[in-house]
Amino acid sequence: MRAAQVSKLEGPEAIEVVEIAEPAAYPGGVVIDVHAAGVAFPDVLMTRGLYQMKPELPFVVGGEVAGIVREAPEGAQVAAGDRVVALTLLGNALAEVAVVPSQMVFRLPDNVSLQAGAGILFNDLTVHFCLRNRGRLAAGETVLVHGAAGGVGTSTLRMAVALGAGRVVAVVSTEEKAAVARANGATDVVLTDGWLAAVKELTGGRGVDIVLDPVGGDRFTDSIRSLAPAGRLLVVGFTAGEIPTVKVNRLLLKNVEVIGAAWGEWVMTHPGYLTEQWEEVEPLLAAGKIAPPEPVLYPLDRAAEAVASLDNRTAAGKVVVTLR
Ligand SMILES: NC(=O)c1ccc[n+]([C@@H]2O[C@H](COP(=O)([O-])OP(=O)(O)OC[C@H]3O[C@@H](n4cnc5c(N)ncnc54)[C@H](OP(=O)(O)O)[C@@H]3O)[C@@H](O)[C@H]2O)c1
């Protein structure tokens, strides 16, 4: 089969498309003919050996797939011929065939294409975990998301209102990304430059209830300043590179919280949680209450470019690689 492989830790440009053996089936594993695979920021970090997970070289990149089941074990919730999405968490996705533990494979609603499906699980379930579980989103609250035209960002824009938010504010670095944010459902969009003042003005000085922050870096203190009383700042990632620190007197003085939100870690330590999440998210997708992603597509031959677009900050929306 063809696959996008990393054989040296020299960044996304070193990803090569190679011919390798199909992965072996194993008991409890679902064999999937992969049609499309999602790309996310951890893939960038893994191409440099900078992510917490460090697979042995060479490895296949990507953490999620959409495709058709070729073979499923008895008792699995999917069967041969089903259209499915699956988490390979992490690696082994950008390849023509994947074998995935059956508890990580879910049937895709008919109204969602395989290409869009490849962009759902990793980000949507992260955002669901962040807003529901860690952020305790209450009906009508205002959510702000940084890096709003990215994978986690567009997912937040697509999902927040369906999960109860009254308003969802996008922070983006360029006008092009502002258009992506609007297309994904942002109720308000502000540019990174001067974002705090713009958000204060938008909210009549009150601030926002939840900040979902996949970016970190030097805007972190301003994120705390942007919170309304009893607001929550969700620490999701550090695409800006720098891991911020917080002076806890700011939390005391404003009655606000900074909360860590590591979805993968939660999934690994809470068996059954993924299924619980999908049981809530799938009907919302099937009913059109959450719009499917509109991914930026790259063919497998351009996998290196697809991953590099997250690294060089040019990606406008969720990035998906097509394999069939
Ligand atoms: N905690 C969890 O459970 C969890 C789960 C999934 C992902 N994550 C993390 O969430 C973060 C976002 O992932 P993603 O897949 O959404 O990434 P993405 O699609 O690349 O989006 C990230 C956004 O970050 C912004 N950004 C600011 N400075 C940047 C820089 N120096 N380089 C690149 N981007 C920069 C960009 O928006 P602007 O240009 O508009 O600023 C970009 O759109 C990553 O750190 C990832 O590891 C965490």
The ligand as an SDF file (V2000), in Angstrom:
LIG
                    3D

 48 52  0  0  0  0  0  0  0  0999 V2000
   -5.5550   19.3030   24.4850 N   0  0  0  0  0  0  0  0  0  0  0  0
   -6.0060   18.4400   23.6050 C   0  0  0  0  0  0  0  0  0  0  0  0
   -6.6710   17.4800   23.9540 O   0  0  0  0  0  0  0  0  0  0  0  0
   -5.7010   18.6560   22.1580 C   0  0  0  0  0  0  0  0  0  0  0  0
   -6.3410   17.9120   21.1480 C   0  0  0  0  0  0  0  0  0  0  0  0
   -6.0800   18.2240   19.8150 C   0  0  0  0  0  0  0  0  0  0  0  0
   -5.1590   19.2370   19.5050 C   0  0  0  0  0  0  0  0  0  0  0  0
   -4.5340   19.8850   20.5300 N   0  0  0  0  0  0  0  0  0  0  0  0
   -3.5940   20.9750   20.2890 C   0  0  0  0  0  0  0  0  0  0  0  0
   -4.3050   22.0860   19.7810 O   0  0  0  0  0  0  0  0  0  0  0  0
   -3.4140   22.8870   19.0310 C   0  0  0  0  0  0  0  0  0  0  0  0
   -4.0670   23.2420   17.7040 C   0  0  0  0  0  0  0  0  0  0  0  0
   -4.1250   22.1230   16.8720 O   0  0  0  0  0  0  0  0  0  0  0  0
   -4.7720   22.2470   15.4240 P   0  0  0  0  0  0  0  0  0  0  0  0
   -4.6820   20.9000   14.8070 O   0  0  0  0  0  0  0  0  0  0  0  0
   -6.0490   22.9640   15.5300 O   0  0  0  0  0  0  0  0  0  0  0  0
   -3.6910   23.2090   14.7110 O   0  0  0  0  0  0  0  0  0  0  0  0
   -3.8900   24.1560   13.4160 P   0  0  0  0  0  0  0  0  0  0  0  0
   -4.9930   23.6420   12.5770 O   0  0  0  0  0  0  0  0  0  0  0  0
   -2.5250   24.2970   12.8510 O   0  0  0  0  0  0  0  0  0  0  0  0
   -4.3610   25.5470   14.0490 O   0  0  0  0  0  0  0  0  0  0  0  0
   -3.5620   26.2220   14.9670 C   0  0  0  0  0  0  0  0  0  0  0  0
   -3.7360   27.7290   14.8620 C   0  0  0  0  0  0  0  0  0  0  0  0
   -2.7610   28.2930   15.7450 O   0  0  0  0  0  0  0  0  0  0  0  0
   -2.4730   29.6100   15.3260 C   0  0  0  0  0  0  0  0  0  0  0  0
   -1.0550   29.9220   15.5160 N   0  0  0  0  0  0  0  0  0  0  0  0
   -0.5760   30.9430   16.2530 C   0  0  0  0  0  0  0  0  0  0  0  0
    0.7490   30.9470   16.2350 N   0  0  0  0  0  0  0  0  0  0  0  0
    1.1460   29.9290   15.4530 C   0  0  0  0  0  0  0  0  0  0  0  0
    2.4260   29.4350   15.0510 C   0  0  0  0  0  0  0  0  0  0  0  0
    3.5650   30.0150   15.4750 N   0  0  0  0  0  0  0  0  0  0  0  0
    2.4670   28.3540   14.2290 N   0  0  0  0  0  0  0  0  0  0  0  0
    1.3350   27.7500   13.8210 C   0  0  0  0  0  0  0  0  0  0  0  0
    0.0910   28.1750   14.1840 N   0  0  0  0  0  0  0  0  0  0  0  0
    0.0040   29.2580   15.0000 C   0  0  0  0  0  0  0  0  0  0  0  0
   -2.8940   29.7200   13.8510 C   0  0  0  0  0  0  0  0  0  0  0  0
   -3.9530   30.6630   13.8020 O   0  0  0  0  0  0  0  0  0  0  0  0
   -3.6970   32.2170   13.5120 P   0  0  0  0  0  0  0  0  0  0  0  0
   -2.7360   32.2930   12.3470 O   0  0  0  0  0  0  0  0  0  0  0  0
   -5.0630   32.7220   13.1720 O   0  0  0  0  0  0  0  0  0  0  0  0
   -3.1400   32.7770   14.7960 O   0  0  0  0  0  0  0  0  0  0  0  0
   -3.4370   28.3350   13.5020 C   0  0  0  0  0  0  0  0  0  0  0  0
   -4.6010   28.4190   12.6950 O   0  0  0  0  0  0  0  0  0  0  0  0
   -2.1090   22.0940   18.9180 C   0  0  0  0  0  0  0  0  0  0  0  0
   -1.1890   22.5680   19.8640 O   0  0  0  0  0  0  0  0  0  0  0  0
   -2.5220   20.6780   19.2520 C   0  0  0  0  0  0  0  0  0  0  0  0
   -1.4600   19.9390   19.7660 O   0  0  0  0  0  0  0  0  0  0  0  0
   -4.7840   19.6240   21.8180 C   0  0  0  0  0  0  0  0  0  0  0  0
  1  2  1  0
  2  3  2  0
  2  4  1  0
  4  5  1  0
  4 48  2  0
  5  6  2  0
  6  7  1  0
  7  8  2  0
  8  9  1  0
  8 48  1  0
  9 10  1  0
  9 46  1  0
 10 11  1  0
 11 12  1  0
 11 44  1  0
 12 13  1  0
 13 14  1  0
 14 15  2  0
 14 16  1  0
 14 17  1  0
 17 18  1  0
 18 19  2  0
 18 20  1  0
 18 21  1  0
 21 22  1  0
 22 23  1  0
 23 24  1  0
 23 42  1  0
 24 25  1  0
 25 26  1  0
 25 36  1  0
 26 27  1  0
 26 35  1  0
 27 28  2  0
 28 29  1  0
 29 30  1  0
 29 35  2  0
 30 31  1  0
 30 32  2  0
 32 33  1  0
 33 34  2  0
 34 35  1  0
 36 37  1  0
 36 42  1  0
 37 38  1  0
 38 39  2  0
 38 40  1  0
 38 41  1  0
 42 43  1  0
 44 45  1  0
 44 46  1  0
 46 47  1  0
M  CHG  2   8   1  16  -1
M  END
$$$$
